């Protein structure tokens, strides 16, 4: 079951990344930032469950930056 969450979280982040690289999505769009936030939150849970501290740090920061960027975007 853990693998399903890992793949799902990674897929969300990778979809956003690939779309941005192909100029199909702006890195400042709500969709891009939401995909990154949700994907990183899923992977945060996976890392916490597996006690993978380096991965957990990466995903917490990823989620925090995505959330901050979404908040900034919502403020205009």
N, C-alpha and C positions, 0 to 999 in steps of 0.2 A: 504494500500500500504506500509505503514511503516513496518508492520509485515513481509512482503516479504523480504525487505532489511535486517531486523534483522536476519531472519532465514538464508538467503543466506550468510551474513557475518559470522555468527556463524558457519555455515556448513563448510565454507572454512577453518577456523581456526581449527575446530574439526577434519576434514579429515586429516590435517597435524599432529595434535596431536596424533590421533589414529594410524596413519601410523608409526609415530616415536616410539610410545610405543610398537608396534608390530615388531619393527626392520625392517620395510618395507621401511623406508625412514630415511635418516640421517638428524639430526637437522641442519646440516651445508650445506645441498644441496640447490641448486637454487630453486627447486620446493617447498621445505618446506618453505623457507624464502619468496618466492613469494606468496604462499597461505596465510601466516601470514600477509604479507604486504597488499595484496588486501582485505582480510577479515577485517583487522583492519581499513583500510581506509573507507570501506563501513560502518562499525559500528561507525566510527568517525562522518560520515555524519548523521547517525541516532541519535547519542547522541547530536550533535549540533542542529539538527532540534527540538529535544525534550527538549532542554535546561537541559539536565541531566549532570551536571558538573562533578560529580565524574566519571561517565562512560566515559565522554569526555576525562578527564585526563588519564584514563587507556588506552583508545584507541590511543590517541596521542602518549603516551610513547611506546605502543606496535608497532605502525607504525614506529616510529623513530628508535627503536632498530632493527626492521626487515630491514628497509631501510639501516641503518648503516652496518648491517651484510652483506647484499647483496653487498654494495659498497666495503666492505673489501674483500669479496670473489672475486669480479671482479678484484681486485688489485693483487690477488694471495696470 
